Amino acid sequence: MATYKQNVGTTVVNYAGDYPGAVDGELWYDSTNKDFKYQYANVTAAGSWSTGGNLNTGRRRGGASSAGTQTASLFFGGQSDPPATNRAFTENYNGSSWTEVNDLTTTREALAGAGTTTAALAFGGRTPTLQSVTETWNGTNWTEVNDLNTARGRLAGTGTNTSALAFEGALPPAGNSALTELWNGTNWTEVNDMNTARNNSGAAGADNTSALAFGGNIDGAGGGAQAVTESWNGTNWTEINDMNNARNELAGSGIQTNALASGGDVTAVIANVETWNGTNWTEEADLSLARDGLSGTGTNSLGLAFGGATDPGATQASTEEWTGAGAAIGAWSTGGNLNTGRSTSGTAGTGNTTGLVFGGLPPTTAKTESYDGTNWTEVNDLNTARNAMTGAGSATAALAFGGTGPPPGQAITELWNGTNWTEVNNLNTGRSSIRGTGADNTACLGTGGYGPPGSVTGATESWNGTNWTEVNDLNTAKSYVGMGGTSTSAIAAGGGPGTKNDTEIWNGTNWTETSNLSTGRYQLAGTGASNTDAIVFGGLTPSVTAVTEQWSGSSWTEVADLSTARGAMQGSGNATTAALAAGGETATAADLTATEEWSGTTPTTVTFTTS
């Protein structure tokens, strides 16, 4: 019989207590408690939706690249309301925003699609007459190719642009179709019909040999919503287990054994979502926005739902991103207290085991403390005491800049080499309530704040290790934003005056507005690795909040809250997997010492008692 070492590759480790080097599933012996243990990562038990970037033109009953992903999808055609107007528009999604590209050759709605963002297929639809037109997309342009054998609208499609399936549809006068056609990259061929003639069903499938059809409508007047599910094996359709909720005009995505059904209509629009595991449908978290006539791409673990219409028929530009069960669960844990409680201080650091805090109030101080993952230690002070300042970099190579103590806003910049602070070249614009980010003290970015004569500013400056250079401003002037990233890839969210929820991302040249925070606030903390990977926490709404939100590159998702609601602090850590929250203020205290450590994944330890 094989030994543990032969199966796993290592012997059972002997360690006193919980073994910090353990990987998921690794067994070790706790010599202190005389028990065997192993750990596994905590993950979500259910899926959830988050907000993505809006379409440029809201519409319903468009076609989509069925083989697209959550970060690369195509949407084409459709109808805008009111008034009802057919569109030829094509838009490309990059995981954050939709970009208009070249239009379809034939303007239409109620069409179907297949393929990817660089190789798609559009077929059928209405102009308002029923269409058999088929077009292929090469990543730049649409080209007409061989038509469907039967013109129809409100049909479904799956697959790729060389191996696709077209099935069902609406036929005059108010009739439904069970017709199925197979595309081989050149021609459509009629194959065996569906068991239930219908229109406006959801669809999923990888190619023309495996597909899933679910829901739909058997009544031309729109009142015959179905729960029927059929599976295609390349030759025949077979009825399998029904959906939990009958509906039509729903979005489908995924493959034959792993699908997602979103939204739709019964007698009114619904937000219901179900996932398919190859055998059964399971009800999941609802869409944020109930709608019908929407489209979907991706899988039942990472999907997209976009467009559609709400009652009483207004078309929508909304995009929602689905993350299925099994996502890692992050959590805050208690760290060592600061020696000097403070708020509005500057911070630097690259994880949750190293950090630097400097300046702050009350009263205004120059004190600096360094964190080793357990304790804070007082180190050499700033040269100039100040508060409402910011910082960037690591615990051994940091930059401190801006602030006030007393007003007006300061332009002072100091560089930390791991031992001492040295004054270097000033900001071009002195200000307080500024925010900064950067990987070390040779490349940083500072933005926003209150500049002379105390007015809020969107001014942004870039540090190259020697000098500050003015670069392009934020689109909206603000102070006390939550910030993370690097000097060439940064994010700024929330801020004041007021409780802003807008988000802007920096690409090294310009700021671009993107998806809003779920909770608007100012004096919040932020950190992150780039403009696609960031986290913000705490702040004022105007009351203090513990809310933590994580940025995926396209949307914010609420994750585990801080243990202590607070504002007037800044975060450190250059990745969403490891961050620090230190100090700040509550409604009753302006000089907190509490530190919390964020871990993007949290393990559960299982013990086998041997006594």
Buried (B, 14 or more C-beta within 10 A) or exposed (E): EEEEEEEBEEEBEEBEEBBEEBEEEBBBBBEEBEBBBBBEBBEEEEBBBBBBBBBEBBBBBBBBBBBBBBBBBBBBBBBBBEEEBBBBBBBBBBBBBBEEBBBBBBBBBBBBBBBBBBBBBBBBBBBEEBBBBBBBBEEEEBEEBEBBEBBBBBBBBBBBBBBBBBBBBBBEEEEBBBBBBBBEEEEBEEBEBBBBBBBBBBBBBBBBBBBBBBBBBBBBEBEBBBBBBBBBEEEBBEEBBBBEBBBBBBBBBBBBBBBBBBBBBBEEBBBBBBBBEEEBBBEBBBBBBBBBBBBBBBBBBBBBBBBBBBEEEEBBBBBBBBBBBEBBBBBBEEBBBBBBBBBBBBBBBBBBBBBBBBBBBEEBBBBBBBBEEEBBEEBBBBEBBBBBBBBBBBBBBBBBBBBBBEEBBBBBBBBBEEEEBEEBEBBEBBBBBBBBBBBBBBBBBBBBBBBEEEEBBBBBBBBEEEEBEEBEBBBBBBBBBBBBBBBBBBBBBBBBEEBBBBBBBBEEEEBBEBBBBBBBBBBBBBBBBBBBBBBBBBBBBEEBBBBBBBBBBBBBBBBBBBBBBBBBBBBBBBBBBBBBBBBBBBEEBBBBBBBBBBBBBBBEEEEEEEE
